[in-house]
Each structure stands twice: as C-alpha cells, then as structure tokens.
Amino acid sequence: MDKTIQGSSVITEYVVRGAIVTCTLGSFPDFINMPKSHGVFLNGKPQLNIADSKAIANIKCFGTCNKSSPPIPCIPIFTMDWKNPQDPKLLIENKPSLTKNGFLTCSQGGVVRIIDSGQQISYGGCDCCGQNDGGDSGNGGDGHGPTSPDGGQVVGPTSPNGGQVVGPTSPDEGQVVGPTNPGGQVTGPQPPSQPSVPTTPVTPGKGVQKYSAKENGEESLSKDFKVKEFRSNDGADEILIDPQLVDYLQKIRDHFGKPVTISSGYRTPARNEAVGGARNSYHVQGKAADISIAGVSVNDIYNYAIQIGAPGVIRYPRKGFVHVDTRPGSPYHATS
C-alpha cells in the first residue's frame, strides 16, 4: 500500500516483514524478520514500525563486515529505532510505521537502508524450509557460495581437503554463531513467513540415519560429503541424515565438478522454531538441504536436481540457493 502525503508529491511506501535491506559495510543483503506481528497487515503481511530494529530478532547479518581488512563476520549492533519515518502520524502499537526511506546505523559504522519494502516479495512454494539456516560446507575444496537469505559468510577450513569456505546463507538468518563444530557454523538471513515447528521429538523418516557430531562428525557419507556438513546450526550433537539425500547431492557435485555448499542441512526442532521454519519441515526430518555451488547458477542446479529425480526441488533465485529434499509421494518443483 502506497500513500501520497498531503501537500507533497512524495510517495510513502510502508515496510512489511520480508523487506530487503543492505548495509554500506556488508557483503550482501538481508531480510527483515518479525517474530511477532503488531496486528497490522498489508496484503496479508505484517507491517513494521520503527522499533523493529533489533539485531538478530529483526536483522540477522549482512555476511561479512568490511570495516576492517580482511573483512570480519558481520555481527550487527543497533541501539536506536529506525530513523526518518515518512508518515509519523500512522502509529503501529504507539510507534510510527516504518517506511522505505528509513535507515539505521550500526555500531560498526555501517548504514542500513531498505531497498525493497517487501510488499511484492513472495515466499510461497517451499513448504519445507521457511527460512534457510546458513552453515558450513565441505565435500572437497574451496566452496565460495552465494548468499541466500539466511546469509552470512564464514571463512574457515571446513572442507575435507582443508579448503576454505565462504558459505552461502539463505535469507533467514545471518548471524555468525561461531565455531561450534570443526570449521565453524554460520547462519544466514531468511524471510520469516511460515508457522514454526513445536519443539517436540521428531521421528526420523524411513531410511534416515542418526549420527553424533562428536563421534561421527568426520565420517564420510559419500566420496565428498561428511556427517558434520549436515549438522544443525544450533550446535546440537544429534544429526539426522537421509542417505538418499546424500546420494542426490553427490550426483550434483559429480556433475558440476565443484564443491557443494550446504547452507542448511538437518535442523533440530528448537532450531527450526527459532528461525521460523515451516511446520513439518523436511530439514527437521533429516531429509532436506539448501545448497549452492560457486560459479554455477541456481537455475542450472535446479534443473539438474530435477533431472536426476530429486523429489523436492525449490529454487530461490533472489537468495542464491536451491532446496533439495527427499519427500515421499509426488514430486514437487517450485520457484520461490
């Protein structure tokens, strides 16, 4: 919904959950999350006010921070509300509504601006991941992945061959949470959109195997993939992995001849709830992974995954990753 302010030709564009933001010191965009709505909606999407400026809760990270050389992981700190509300009379829970011209300043000196209000962005199509987690990569070499809206980049020896990984993060997070397993873990930005999963035990799907990160993390699942690459980004020890999923990922890696970056593999129910993952997420069942390959387009990965028969394949062109899962029943292929 846009509005012309009386006596002015300026168009006010209100901001909703899922809006895209950039930072002058960041390496890539993030999405604005909104854990709980204020009860005001535009086209079915929760509308934000100027107080929705919290690091982690609203804005996860922008990959790496270029304030220093070399760049360091982005960990934003905001101490004030969004500035420059264009329509201060429209209050949402006693705070002016957030408009597209608003800006924030990070304690590191970066200026955060809104490049898309989120009104026209659709997250439909993926009934399994809701948000992407970000994570580390392996499978033999340097994985320099794109950023998916869970995004944040991590550089560390996470590949079996000691290669460095600059991981994609999907638009659902983006806070570097530190080296919780060999090589470190990173979460990436991802759009908040779907109901969360209750933190209740999940029964692994048929054929899904249980592993311990501590005891089995370095074990090989295939020629190029190790158990630790599928670990939940909350650092939980238990990892669920469907061997069929590994088989699809190995075929993709063999076909393109480059490391596959897994930005989100297994998720614990608690992790899935924390990132706003979809109900009954295949990530929680150990049957899904969000992937990217440096130098390979999302469309090429998407098309090849379908070609080899992966049951669930969803591409996220804006976010730079492809979701692959081993759901039962009819194949599901979509773009989000």
C-alpha positions in Angstrom: 0.0 0.0 0.0 1.4 3.4 -1.0 0.2 6.8 0.0 0.7 10.3 -1.2 1.4 12.7 1.8 -0.9 15.7 1.6 0.7 18.7 0.1 3.6 16.7 -1.3 4.4 14.5 -4.3 6.4 12.1 -2.1 5.0 8.6 -2.1 5.1 6.8 1.2 5.9 3.1 0.9 5.2 1.1 4.0 7.5 -1.7 5.0 6.4 -5.3 5.8 8.1 -8.4 7.0 10.5 -9.8 4.4 11.7 -6.4 3.2 15.2 -6.4 1.8 17.9 -4.3 3.5 21.5 -3.6 2.7 24.4 -2.2 4.8 27.1 0.0 3.5 29.8 -2.2 5.1 28.1 -5.6 4.4 28.8 -8.1 1.7 25.2 -8.9 0.8 21.6 -8.0 1.6 19.5 -9.4 4.5 15.7 -9.6 5.1 13.8 -8.0 7.9 12.3 -10.7 10.2 9.4 -10.1 12.5 9.0 -12.9 15.2 5.6 -11.5 16.3 3.3 -9.2 14.3 1.8 -6.0 15.6 -1.6 -7.0 14.4 -1.5 -4.6 11.4 -1.2 -6.2 7.9 -0.7 -5.0 4.3 -1.8 -7.6 1.7 -1.7 -10.2 4.4 1.9 -9.3 5.5 2.7 -7.9 9.0 3.6 -4.3 8.9 6.6 -3.0 10.8 7.1 0.1 13.0 10.3 2.0 13.6 11.1 -0.1 16.7 11.6 -3.2 14.6 15.3 -2.5 14.6 16.7 -5.3 16.8 19.8 -7.2 15.8 19.1 -10.9 15.5 15.4 -10.6 16.1 14.8 -8.3 13.1 18.1 -8.1 11.2 20.5 -11.0 11.4 23.6 -10.0 9.4 25.0 -8.9 6.1 27.6 -11.6 5.6 30.9 -10.0 6.3 31.7 -6.6 7.6 34.2 -4.6 5.5 35.1 -2.1 8.2 38.4 -3.9 8.6 40.8 -5.7 6.3 40.4 -8.6 6.0 36.7 -8.4 6.5 35.2 -10.0 9.6 31.9 -11.8 10.2 29.1 -9.3 10.4 27.5 -9.1 13.9 25.2 -6.1 13.8 24.5 -4.0 16.9 21.7 -1.4 16.8 20.9 0.8 19.8 18.2 3.0 18.3 15.0 2.8 16.3 14.8 3.3 12.5 15.2 7.0 11.6 13.3 9.2 9.2 9.7 7.9 9.3 7.9 9.4 6.4 4.4 9.1 7.9 4.8 9.7 11.7 1.1 10.0 12.2 0.4 6.4 11.2 1.1 4.6 14.5 1.5 0.9 15.0 1.5 -0.1 18.6 2.2 3.6 19.5 5.2 3.8 17.2 5.4 5.4 13.8 5.1 2.9 10.9 8.3 2.1 9.1 8.6 3.4 5.6 11.0 2.6 2.8 13.1 5.7 3.3 14.1 4.7 6.8 17.6 4.0 7.8 19.6 2.5 10.7 23.2 3.0 11.8 25.2 0.0 13.2 27.7 0.4 16.0 30.3 -0.6 13.5 29.5 2.5 11.3 27.5 0.8 8.6 24.3 2.5 7.4 21.4 0.1 6.8 18.8 1.1 4.2 15.7 -0.5 2.8 15.9 -1.4 -0.9 12.6 -3.3 -1.1 9.6 -2.8 1.1 8.7 -6.5 0.9 5.2 -5.8 -0.3 5.7 -7.6 -3.6 8.0 -10.3 -2.5 6.5 -13.8 -2.3 7.9 -16.7 -0.3 5.4 -19.2 -1.4 6.3 -22.6 -2.8 8.6 -24.0 -0.2 6.7 -26.0 2.4 9.8 -27.3 4.0 12.3 -24.7 4.9 10.6 -21.4 5.6 14.0 -20.0 6.3 17.4 -21.1 5.4 19.9 -21.6 8.1 23.3 -21.0 6.7 26.1 -23.3 7.6 29.4 -24.7 6.6 30.5 -26.6 3.6 32.8 -29.4 2.8 32.9 -32.0 0.0 36.4 -31.4 -1.0 37.7 -27.9 -1.9 37.0 -24.2 -1.7 33.3 -23.5 -1.6 32.7 -19.9 -2.3 29.0 -19.8 -2.2 26.4 -17.2 -3.0 24.2 -15.7 -0.3 20.9 -17.0 0.4 18.6 -15.1 2.8 19.9 -16.9 5.8 23.1 -15.4 5.0 26.4 -14.5 6.4 29.7 -15.6 5.2 32.2 -17.7 7.1 35.8 -18.4 6.1 37.3 -21.5 7.7 38.8 -24.9 6.9 35.5 -26.8 6.8 36.1 -28.9 3.8 37.6 -32.4 4.0 40.5 -31.2 1.9 41.2 -28.2 4.2 39.7 -25.8 1.7 38.3 -22.5 2.7 34.6 -21.9 2.6 32.7 -18.7 2.1 29.3 -20.1 2.6 26.0 -19.0 1.2 23.5 -18.1 3.7 19.9 -18.2 3.0 17.7 -15.3 3.7 16.6 -16.5 7.0 19.4 -15.6 9.2 22.8 -14.2 9.1 24.4 -14.1 12.4 27.7 -15.8 12.8 27.4 -18.0 15.8 30.9 -19.2 16.0 32.9 -22.4 15.5 30.5 -24.8 17.2 31.9 -27.7 15.2 35.0 -28.2 13.1 35.2 -25.3 10.7 32.6 -23.1 12.3 28.9 -22.6 11.7 27.1 -19.6 10.2 23.5 -18.7 9.9 22.1 -16.7 7.1 19.2 -14.2 6.5 15.9 -15.8 5.5 12.4 -14.5 5.2 10.1 -15.1 8.0 6.9 -16.5 6.7 5.6 -19.8 7.8 4.3 -21.3 11.1 7.0 -22.6 13.3 7.5 -26.2 14.4 6.9 -27.1 18.0 9.9 -28.3 19.9 8.8 -31.8 20.2 10.7 -35.0 19.3 10.6 -35.8 15.6 10.5 -39.4 14.3 13.2 -39.8 11.6 11.8 -40.6 8.2 12.2 -44.1 6.6 15.9 -44.8 6.0 17.1 -41.7 7.9 20.2 -42.3 10.0 21.1 -40.8 13.3 24.7 -39.6 13.9 26.6 -37.9 16.7 28.6 -34.8 15.7 31.2 -35.6 18.4 31.6 -39.2 17.5 30.8 -39.3 13.8 31.4 -35.8 12.5 34.4 -36.6 10.5 32.9 -39.8 9.0 32.4 -39.8 5.2 28.8 -40.3 4.0 30.0 -40.5 0.3 33.0 -39.7 -1.7 32.8 -36.0 -0.9 30.4 -35.4 2.0 31.0 -35.8 5.7 28.5 -36.0 8.5 29.4 -32.7 10.0 28.3 -30.8 6.9 24.6 -31.6 7.8 24.8 -30.6 11.5 22.1 -28.3 12.8 23.3 -24.7 13.2 22.4 -24.6 16.9 25.4 -26.9 17.6 23.3 -29.9 18.7 25.2 -33.2 18.8 22.5 -35.3 17.1 22.3 -35.2 13.3 19.7 -36.9 11.2 20.6 -37.6 7.5 18.7 -39.4 4.8 21.2 -41.5 2.7 19.1 -40.8 -0.4 19.6 -37.1 0.1 23.4 -37.6 0.2 23.1 -39.6 -3.0 21.4 -36.7 -4.8 23.9 -34.2 -3.5 26.8 -36.4 -4.6 25.4 -36.7 -8.1 25.1 -32.9 -8.2 28.7 -32.5 -7.1 30.0 -35.0 -9.6 28.0 -33.4 -12.4 29.3 -29.9 -11.9 32.7 -30.9 -10.6 32.7 -28.3 -7.8 32.2 -28.3 -4.1 28.5 -28.1 -3.0 28.0 -25.7 -0.1 25.3 -26.8 2.3 23.9 -23.7 4.0 21.2 -25.6 5.9 21.0 -29.4 6.4 19.5 -31.0 9.5 17.7 -28.7 11.9 16.7 -29.6 15.4 13.0 -28.8 16.2 14.2 -26.0 18.5 16.4 -24.5 15.8 13.7 -24.7 13.2 11.3 -22.9 15.6 14.0 -20.3 16.3 14.4 -19.4 12.6 10.8 -19.5 11.8 10.9 -22.8 9.7 7.9 -24.3 8.2 5.7 -26.8 10.0 6.7 -30.3 9.3 10.0 -29.1 7.7 11.9 -31.8 5.9 15.0 -30.2 7.4 13.8 -31.4 10.8 13.4 -34.9 9.4 16.9 -35.0 8.1 15.6 -35.2 4.5 16.5 -31.7 3.1 19.4 -29.5 2.3 19.8 -26.0 0.9 22.7 -25.8 -1.4 24.7 -23.6 -3.8 27.8 -24.0 -5.9 30.3 -21.3 -6.7 30.2 -20.3 -10.3 27.0 -22.4 -11.1 23.6 -20.7 -11.4 20.6 -21.5 -9.3 18.8 -22.5 -12.5 21.4 -25.0 -13.5 21.4 -26.6 -10.1 17.6 -26.6 -10.0 17.3 -28.2 -13.5 19.9 -30.9 -12.8 18.4 -31.8 -9.5 15.1 -32.4 -11.2 16.8 -34.3 -14.0 18.3 -36.8 -11.5 14.9 -37.3 -9.9 15.1 -35.4 -6.6 11.5 -35.4 -5.3 11.5 -31.9 -3.8 13.4 -29.1 -5.6 12.7 -25.4 -4.9 14.9 -22.6 -6.3 15.4 -19.3 -4.6 16.9 -17.1 -7.3 17.0 -14.0 -5.1 18.7 -15.8 -2.3 21.1 -17.8 -4.4 20.4 -21.3 -3.3 18.4 -24.4 -4.2 16.4 -26.5 -1.7 16.6 -30.3 -2.3 14.6 -32.9 -0.3 13.5 -36.5 -0.4 9.8 -36.1 0.4 7.5 -39.0 -0.3 4.8 -39.0 -2.8 4.5 -36.9 -5.9 7.5 -34.7 -6.9 7.3 -31.0 -6.0 9.2 -28.5 -8.0 8.8 -24.7 -7.5 10.4 -21.3 -7.5 10.2 -19.0 -4.5 
